[in-house]
């Protein structure tokens, strides 16, 4: 996905959705994939490099994360406060997560303290 001169790429192995401008990673969402109770992408952190703040990069990343999940017939369980807020503002693009799914995501995170 391209956003102006910013490209968004999904590094699934590393659990990072990255925004790249001029060959440099300027922002990312760190996430993990949950398989139960349903398949979901779980964003934990959204980071934008200070020099690139205010350019809509974080919102573009959040939008793409939901688009990736939709293409894979999965859900998004936002543990990242930024993504959760973005989802509230864009209900048409960001279906709400089941509370049970959020609970499972929090349990996974607590069980993998070194992951993030």
Contact map, one row per residue, 1 for C-alpha under 8 A:
11100011100000000000000000000000000000000000000000000000000000010000000000000000000000000000000000000000000000000000
11111111000000000000000000000000000000000000000000000000000000000000000000000000000000000000000000000000000000000000
11111111000000000000000000000000000000000000000000000000000100000000000000000000000000000000000000000000000000000000
01111110000000000000000000000000000000000000000000000000000000000000000000000000000000000000000000000000000000000000
01111110000000000000110000000000000000000000000000000000000000000000000000000000000000000000000000000000000000000000
01111111000000000011110000000000000000000000000000000000000000000000000000000000000000000000000000000000000000000000
11111111100000000011100000000000000000000000000000000000000000000000000000000000000000000000000000000000000000000000
11100111110000001111000000000000000000000000000000000000000010010000000000000000000000000000000000000000000000000000
10000011111000001111000000000000000000000000000000000000000000000000000000000000000000000000000000000000000000000000
00000001111100111100000000000000000000000000000000000000000000000000000000000000000000000000000000000000000000000000
00000000111111111100000000000000000000000000000000000000000000000000000000000000000000000000000000000000000000000000
00000000011111111000000000000000000000000000000000000000000000000000000000000000000000000000000000000000000000000000
00000000001111110000000000000000000000000000000000000000000000000000000000000000000000000000000000000000000000000000
00000000001111110000000000000000000000000000000000000000000000000000000000000000000000000000000000000000000000000000
00000000011111111000000000000111100000000000000000000000000000000000000000000000000000000000000000000000000000000000
00000000011111111100000000011110000000000000000000000000000000000000000000000000000000000000000000000000000000000000
00000001111100111110000000011110000000000000000000000000000010001000000000000000000000000000000000000000000000000000
00000001111000011111000011111000000000000000000000000000000010000000000000000000000000000000000000000000000000000000
00000111100000001111100011110000000000000000000000000000100010000000000000000000000000000000000000000000000000000000
00000111100000000111111111100000000000000000000000000000000000000000000000000000000000000000000000000000000000000000
00001110000000000011111111000000000000000000000000000000000000000000000000000000000000000000000000000000000000000000
00001100000000000001111100000000000000000000000000000000000000000000000000000000000000000000000000000000000000000000
00000000000000000001111110000000000000000000000000000000000000000000000000000000000000000000000000000000000000000000
00000000000000000001111111000000000000000000000000000000000000000000000000000000000000000000000000000000000000000000
00000000000000000111101111110000000000000000000000000000000000000000000000000000000000000000000000000000000000000000
00000000000000000111100111110000000000000000000110010000000000000000000000000000000000000000000000000000000000000000
00000000000000000111000011111000000000000000011110000000110000000000000000000000000000000000000000000000000000000000
00000000000000011110000011111100000000000000011100000000010010000000000000000000000000000000000000000000000000000000
00000000000000011100000000111110000000000011111000000000000011000000000000000000000000000000000000000000000000000000
00000000000000111000000000011111000000000011110000000000000000000000000000000000000000000000000000000000000000000001
00000000000000111000000000001111100000001111100000000000000000000000000000000000000000000000000000000000000000000000
00000000000000100000000000000111110000001111000000000000000000000000000000000000000000000000000000000000000000000000
00000000000000100000000000000011111000111100000000000000000000000000000000000000000000000000000000000000000000000000
00000000000000000000000000000001111101111100000000000000000000000000000000000000000000000000000000000000100000000000
00000000000000000000000000000000111111110000000000000000000000000000000000000000000000000000000000000000000000000000
00000000000000000000000000000000011111100000000000000000000000000000000000000000000000000000000000001001000000000000
00000000000000000000000000000000001111100000000000000000000000000000000000000000000000000000000000011001000000000000
00000000000000000000000000000000011111110000000000000000000000000000000001100000000000000000000000001000000000000000
00000000000000000000000000000000111111111000000000000000000000000000000001100000000000000000000000000000000000000000
00000000000000000000000000000000111001111100000000000000000000000000100001111000000000000000000000000000000000000000
00000000000000000000000000000011110000111110000000000000000000001000100001111000000000000000000000000000000000000000
00000000000000000000000000000011110000011111000000000000000000000000000000011110000000000000000000000000100000000000
00000000000000000000000000001111000000001111110000000000000000000000000000011111001000000000000000000000000000000000
00000000000000000000000000001111000000000111110000000000000000000000000000000111000000000000000000000000000000000001
00000000000000000000000000001110000000000011111000000000000000000000000000000011000000000000000000000000000000000000
00000000000000000000000000111100000000000011111100000000010000000000000000000001011000000000000000000000000000000000
00000000000000000000000000111000000000000000111110000000010000000000000000000000000000000000000000000000000000000000
00000000000000000000000001110000000000000000011111011000110000000000000000000000000000000000000000000000000000000000
00000000000000000000000001100000000000000000001111111000000000000000000000000000000000000000000000000000000000000000
00000000000000000000000000000000000000000000000111111000000000000000000000000000000000000000000000000000000000000000
00000000000000000000000000000000000000000000000011111000000000000000000000000000000000000000000000000000000000000000
00000000000000000000000001000000000000000000000111111110100000000000000000000000000000000000000000000000000000000000
00000000000000000000000000000000000000000000000111111111100000000000000000000000000000000000000000000000000000000000
00000000000000000000000000000000000000000000000000011111100000000000000000000000000000000000000000000000000000000000
00000000000000000000000000000000000000000000000000011111100000000000000000000000000000000000000000000000000000000000
00000000000000000000000000000000000000000000000000001111111100000000000000000000000000000000000000000000000000000000
00000000000000000010000000100000000000000000000100011111111110000000000000000000000000000000000000000000000000000000
00000000000000000000000000110000000000000000011100000001111111000000000000000000000000000000000000000000000000000000
00000000000000000000000000000000000000000000000000000001111111100000000000000000000001000000000000000000000000000000
00100000000000000000000000000000000000000000000000000001111111110000000000000000000000000000000000000000000000000000
00000001000000001110000000011000000000000000000000000000111111111000000000000000000000000000000000000000000000000000
00000000000000000000000000001000000000000000000000000000011111111100000000000000001001000000000000000000000000000000
00000000000000000000000000000000000000000000000000000000001111111110000000000000000000000000110000000000000000000000
10000001000000000000000000000000000000000000000000000000000111111111000000000000000000000000000000000000000000000000
00000000000000001000000000000000000000001000000000000000000011111111100000010000000000000000000000000000000000000000
00000000000000000000000000000000000000000000000000000000000001111111110000110000000000000000110000000000000000000000
00000000000000000000000000000000000000000000000000000000000000111111111000000000000000000000100000000000000000000000
00000000000000000000000000000000000000000000000000000000000000011111111100000000000000000000000000000000000000000000
00000000000000000000000000000000000000011000000000000000000000001111111111110000000000000000000000000000000000000000
00000000000000000000000000000000000000000000000000000000000000000111111111100000000000000000000000000000000000000000
00000000000000000000000000000000000000000000000000000000000000000011111111000000000000000000000000000000000000000000
00000000000000000000000000000000000000000000000000000000000000000001111111000000000000000000000000000000000000000000
00000000000000000000000000000000000000000000000000000000000000000000111111100000000000000000000000000000000000000000
00000000000000000000000000000000000001111000000000000000000000000000111111110000000000000000000000000000000000000000
00000000000000000000000000000000000001111000000000000000000000000100110011111000000000000000001010000000000000000000
00000000000000000000000000000000000000011110000000000000000000001100100001111100000000000000011110000000000000000000
00000000000000000000000000000000000000011110000000000000000000000000000000111110000000000000000011001100100000000000
00000000000000000000000000000000000000000111000000000000000000000000000000011111101100000000000010000100000000000000
00000000000000000000000000000000000000000111100000000000000000000000000000001111101100000000000000000100110000000000
00000000000000000000000000000000000000000011110000000000000000000000000000000111111100000000000000000000000000000000
00000000000000000000000000000000000000000000000000000000000000000000000000000111111110000000000000000000000000000000
00000000000000000000000000000000000000000000010000000000000000000000000000000001111111000000000000000000000000000000
00000000000000000000000000000000000000000010010000000000000001000000000000000111111111100000000000000000000000000000
00000000000000000000000000000000000000000000000000000000000000000000000000000111111111110000000000000000000000000000
00000000000000000000000000000000000000000000000000000000000000000000000000000000111111111000000000000000000000000000
00000000000000000000000000000000000000000000000000000000001001000000000000000000011111111100000000000000000000000000
00000000000000000000000000000000000000000000000000000000000000000000000000000000001111111110111100000000000000000000
00000000000000000000000000000000000000000000000000000000000000000000000000000000000111111110010000000000000000000000
00000000000000000000000000000000000000000000000000000000000000000000000000000000000011111110000000000000000000000000
00000000000000000000000000000000000000000000000000000000000000000000000000000000000001111111110000000000000000000000
00000000000000000000000000000000000000000000000000000000000000000000000000000000000000111111111100000000000000000000
00000000000000000000000000000000000000000000000000000000000000000000000000000000000000000111111000000000000000000000
00000000000000000000000000000000000000000000000000000000000000100110000000000000000000100111111000000000000000000000
00000000000000000000000000000000000000000000000000000000000000100100000000010000000000110111111100000000000000000000
00000000000000000000000000000000000000000000000000000000000000000000000000110000000000100011111110000000000000000000
00000000000000000000000000000000000000000000000000000000000000000000000000010000000000100010011111000000000000000000
00000000000000000000000000000000000000000000000000000000000000000000000000111100000000000000001111101100000000000000
00000000000000000000000000000000000000000000000000000000000000000000000000001000000000000000000111111100000000000000
00000000000000000000000000000000000000000000000000000000000000000000000000000000000000000000000011111110000000000000
00000000000000000000000000000000000010000000000000000000000000000000000000000000000000000000000001111111000000000000
00000000000000000000000000000000000111000000000000000000000000000000000000001000000000000000000011111111100000000000
00000000000000000000000000000000000000000000000000000000000000000000000000001110000000000000000011111111110000000000
00000000000000000000000000000000000000000000000000000000000000000000000000000000000000000000000000111111111000000000
00000000000000000000000000000000000110000000000000000000000000000000000000000000000000000000000000011111111100000000
00000000000000000000000000000000010000000100000000000000000000000000000000001010000000000000000000001111111110000000
00000000000000000000000000000000000000000000000000000000000000000000000000000010000000000000000000000111111111000000
00000000000000000000000000000000000000000000000000000000000000000000000000000000000000000000000000000011111111100000
00000000000000000000000000000000000000000000000000000000000000000000000000000000000000000000000000000001111111110000
00000000000000000000000000000000000000000000000000000000000000000000000000000000000000000000000000000000111111111010
00000000000000000000000000000000000000000000000000000000000000000000000000000000000000000000000000000000011111111000
00000000000000000000000000000000000000000000000000000000000000000000000000000000000000000000000000000000001111111000
00000000000000000000000000000000000000000000000000000000000000000000000000000000000000000000000000000000000111111110
00000000000000000000000000000000000000000000000000000000000000000000000000000000000000000000000000000000000011111111
00000000000000000000000000000000000000000000000000000000000000000000000000000000000000000000000000000000000000011111
00000000000000000000000000000000000000000000000000000000000000000000000000000000000000000000000000000000000010011111
00000000000000000000000000000100000000000001000000000000000000000000000000000000000000000000000000000000000000001111
